[in-house]
Amino acid sequence: MEYDLDKRKLLSALCHGSIFFSSLVVSIAIPIGTLLVSEDPIVKESAKEAINFHLNVWVYEVIVGVLVALSFGLLGIILVPIFFLFHWVPPILAILQSLSTPNQSYRYPFIFRLV
């Protein structure tokens, strides 16, 4: 079956970029909705990866928050910049790959896949 590449690019990039809208539950609704509505297997895979990335970011955010609180902020100097790099760089790379190679889904490194 032939799928529309422009639609694939747009939906895949939207799934990966949804993390930039907010870090609340609203941002995960975009990949969940896309996963439920789309018939394209690449878009579905991108949506699953985006959902997994959202869940991992939330877990790591809690872990970093607890460690920073327990260390009275001292670990924040090290952990917070690392967390923000993890939170921002992989979705940007995923968007770029979705737009440049639409026939391949981006796989986030260093995450647990739950979906």
C-alpha positions in Angstrom: 0.0 0.0 0.0 1.3 3.5 -0.9 1.2 6.1 1.8 1.4 9.9 1.4 5.0 10.9 2.2 4.1 14.5 3.1 1.4 13.4 5.5 3.8 10.8 7.0 6.5 13.5 7.5 4.0 15.9 9.1 2.4 13.4 11.4 5.7 11.8 12.5 7.3 15.3 13.1 4.2 16.4 15.0 4.4 13.3 17.3 8.0 13.9 18.1 7.6 17.6 18.5 4.6 17.4 20.8 6.9 17.3 23.8 7.7 21.0 23.1 4.1 22.0 23.5 4.1 21.3 27.2 5.4 18.7 29.6 1.9 18.0 30.8 -0.5 15.3 29.8 -1.7 17.5 26.9 1.4 16.9 24.9 1.2 13.1 25.1 -2.4 13.3 23.7 -1.1 14.2 20.2 0.9 10.9 19.7 -1.8 8.9 21.3 -4.4 10.3 19.0 -2.1 9.9 16.0 -1.5 6.2 17.0 -5.3 5.6 17.2 -6.2 7.4 14.0 -3.4 6.7 11.5 -3.2 3.7 9.3 0.4 4.3 8.2 2.8 1.9 10.0 5.7 4.4 10.1 3.5 7.0 11.7 2.3 4.5 14.2 5.8 3.5 15.1 6.8 7.2 15.4 3.8 7.7 17.7 4.8 4.8 19.9 8.3 6.1 20.2 7.1 9.5 21.1 4.8 8.1 23.8 7.6 6.1 25.2 9.9 9.1 25.2 7.2 11.2 27.0 6.9 8.5 29.7 10.6 8.2 30.1 11.0 12.0 30.4 8.4 12.0 33.2 10.1 9.2 35.1 13.5 10.8 34.8 12.1 14.2 35.8 10.8 12.7 39.0 14.1 10.9 39.7 16.1 14.1 39.1 13.7 16.1 41.2 14.0 13.7 44.1 17.8 13.6 43.9 18.1 17.4 43.7 15.8 17.7 46.7 17.7 15.1 48.7 21.0 16.8 48.0 19.6 20.2 48.9 20.1 21.4 45.3 23.8 20.4 44.9 23.1 17.6 42.4 21.0 20.1 40.4 24.1 21.7 39.1 25.0 18.5 37.3 21.7 16.7 36.8 19.5 19.5 35.6 21.6 20.4 32.5 22.0 16.7 31.6 18.2 16.3 31.9 17.5 19.3 29.7 19.9 17.9 27.1 18.1 14.6 27.2 14.7 16.3 27.1 15.4 18.6 24.1 18.0 17.1 21.8 16.5 13.7 20.9 13.1 15.1 19.9 14.9 17.6 17.6 16.9 14.8 16.1 13.7 12.8 15.7 12.0 15.7 13.9 14.9 16.2 11.6 15.0 12.4 10.7 11.3 12.3 10.2 11.5 15.1 7.7 14.6 13.9 5.9 14.0 10.1 5.8 10.2 9.6 6.1 10.4 5.8 5.3 12.2 5.1 8.6 11.0 5.7 12.1 13.3 7.3 14.6 14.3 5.2 17.6 15.2 7.1 20.8 18.3 6.0 22.5 18.5 5.2 26.2 14.8 4.8 26.8 12.6 2.0 28.1 9.9 1.0 25.6 6.7 0.4 27.4 4.2 0.8 24.5 
